[in-house]
Amino acid sequence: MKGQVINIIVFALLVAAALACSLEHPVIWSLSRWDISHGHEYWQFLTGNFAHYDTQHLVENLAGLFLIWFFFFGESCATWGHRLTSFVFSGICVTLGIFFLTDTTEYAGMSGALHGMAAAAALARLFLEKDWKGAVILAAIGIKIYIDFNHPQFGFDEITRNLYGSNFNFTSLRQQVNEAANYRVSAPSHLYGAIGGLLAGAGFIIHKR
């Protein structure tokens, strides 16, 4: 019971962090190549995962966080520590990858870290519990990343944008960055997050064995 309570509390703290970084001066919390290149604001390697461009961006990612946090992790790696470790490690892999391996000037969003969490949970379920659902999830993540890179018009973000538009903004970040280059789904962030998640999942497996 105590572990379940802590699990809910940690999840609530992540949601609160996302709200705070998206509502209160989000441009400060997003990953900015200029700031870090000039020796400032290294915390953005972590907080860039919490800042969001607008309501749709935030709501979609928080919904994804809820589903992955409470439903993806099997019994072998079910503690709040496993969940938080996979999220933080994957998120840092995302921002390091974006900063050093792409030319993106600003980055914000949780989706890369979410791909990592899902990958970590799936890998652990597959190898520690022999649960075939883990293999299905890993295959789905791979297919989704392929679509993000090669057919973004069929991605979840584009589909929902076409359904209800993106006219309900309550953050200022979207107007302060180059939307055409940065706001659409960041396929590299999903890839780097998934790689980070696989590494985290491998770490869980080694630790358990």
N, C-alpha and C positions, 0 to 999 in steps of 0.2 A: 504493500500500500504506500509506504513512504517513497519508494522509487517511482511509483506512478504519479504521485503528487509533484515530486521534483521534476519529472518529465514534462508535466503540464506547465510548471512554472518556467522552465527553461524555454519551452516553446513560446510562451507568452512574452518572455523577454526578447526573443528574436523578432517577434511581431512588433513589439514596442520599438525596438531599434530600427526596424524598417520604416515605421511610421515617423519616428523622430528624424531620421536622415532624409526622408522624402519630403517632409512638411517644413522642417526648419532649415532654411538655407541649404538646399540639396547640392548646390554647386560646390560647397565646401567639402562635402562628404564623397562626391563622385571622384573616380580616378582621373587625375589630370596630369598628362605627361609634362606639361610645363612646370607645374608645382614641384613634382618629384625630381625632375631633371635639374631643377635649381636648388635642390637640397631642402625642400619644404614638404611638410604634410605627408610623411611616410605612412601615417595611419590609413591613408586612402587605399592602400593595398588590401585592407580589411573592410573599411566602410564603403568602398565602391560597390560592394555586394549588397548593401542595404539601401542605397539611394536609388530612386526610381524617377522616370521621366514624367509620368502622368498617372492618372487614376487607373486606367486600364492596365498599364505596366505593373503597378503595385498590386492590384487586386488579383490579377492572374498569378503572379508569383506567390502571393500569400496563400492562395487556394492550393497551388502546387506544394508549397511547404507543408500545409496541413495534411494533405493526402500522403505525401512521402513520409512525413514524421510519424504519423500514427498507423499507417497501413503497410508500409513496404518492408519494415525490418522484421526478420524472423526471430525466433526464440533464442538463437545462438548469439545474436548481437542486438539485444533488445533494450539495453540500458540507455539512459539519457546521455551518458558519456560517449557511447558509440555514435549516437545520432549527432551530437554536437561536434565531435571530432571530425566526422566525415564532412559536415557542413563547413566548418572553419578551414580544414585542410584543402578541401575542393575549392572553396572561395579564394583562398590565397593563390592556389595554382592558376585559377582563372585570371586574376589581376596581374600576376607575374607574367603569364603567357601573353596577355593583351599588351602589357607594357614593353616586354622585350622582344616579342615575336611578331607583332603587327605594327602598323603605322596609325592605328586609331589614336586620336588625340584625347578623347574623353570616353569614359566607360562608366556605366551604372547599371545595376540590375542583379537579381538573385538567381536568374535562370541557369547560369553556368554552375553555380554551387548546387542547385537542385539536381541537375544532371549527375553531378558527382555523388550526391547523397543516394540517389536511386541506384547508381552503378555499384556503390559500396555495399548497399543492402542486398542487391541482387547477387553479387559475387559471393557474399558470405552465405546467403541462403543456398546457393548452388553447391558450394563445396563443403560447408559444415553440416547442412541439413539434407543434402541430396534432393533439394526441392527443385523440380523442373521449372517452376515459375520463375526462378532466378534466371535461367537461360532465356526464357521468353522475354523477360524485362531487358536483359542485356541486348538481345537481338533488336528489340523495339527501340532502344536508345541508339543503337548503331544505325538503324534505318532512319530515325528522326534526324540524326546529325547529317546523314547523307542528303536528306531532303533540304535541311537548312542551308547546306552549301550549294546544292545544285538546282533545287526547285523551291526557293523560298516562298513563291506564290501559293504553294500548297501547305505551308506551315500553319500551325495553330494561331500564331499572332495575326497573320494576314486574314485567316478565315474569320476570326472574331472581329477584326477591324472592319471587314466588309459587312458583318452582321449588324453591328450597332455603332460603328464609327468610333471616333476618338475625340469627341467634342467636349468631354467632361474632364477638364484638366484642373488640378488644384496645386500643382507644383510649378515652379518657375524654371526648372532645369531644362525642360524641353525647348524653351525659347532661347536658351543661352548657349546651345551647342549646335553643331552642324547636323541637323536632323537627317539629311539625306545620307550622310556618311556613317552616322552613329546610332540613330534611333531604331532602325529596323533590326530584326533579330540578328544577334551577333553569333554567327555560326562558330567562329573560333572559340568564343567563350564556352559554348556547349562542349566543344571538343576538349579543351583544356580542363574543364570541370570534370568531364567523364574520365579523363586520364587520372586526374587527382583522386577521383572516387575509386577507381580500380586499384590505385596504390594504397589508399586507405583500407579498402576491403581486403587486399592481400595482407596488410598489416594485421587486421583483425584475425584472419585465418591463421597466420603464423603464431600469433599470441595465444589463440585458443588451443593450438596443437602442440 
